[in-house]
């Protein structure tokens, strides 16, 4: 790969083969290899010829610079639809947040009521002496334990309770 040497402004290149040195008469520096600096790039850019553009391409570019009224109306409607959807979405998010807060409040009330109910149940059951009730039922009221043959089982449609409408057959 042979290095190319360029002469830019008052610079001169010295060397052969793949090594090239550039000596600047005013500054006195050397550059070795193919990395010779260009001092004035703007002139080269200005000197580049402009590419010729076909009439069709030029007309297309002119049309692309201007927006038609229909396209502007379409963009406005799309913007309005997006705005309406976003407002509706924010409203739904707000409703969901309020519902979650309401649910958490109701769950707290439920837990408080369950705790109060359990405490009241514990207080009631601890105040009842089952042995005392059994003693009163047997001695004062004459109750007896059921014997075999006295227990009758039957099917019921309603599992909550049984209401006796007539005497049970023997």
Secondary structure as UniProt FT lines:
FT   TURN            9..10
FT   STRAND          11..14
FT   TURN            17..18
FT   STRAND          21..24
FT   TURN            25..27
FT   HELIX           41..47
FT   HELIX           55..65
FT   HELIX           69..127
FT   HELIX           130..139
FT   TURN            148..149
//
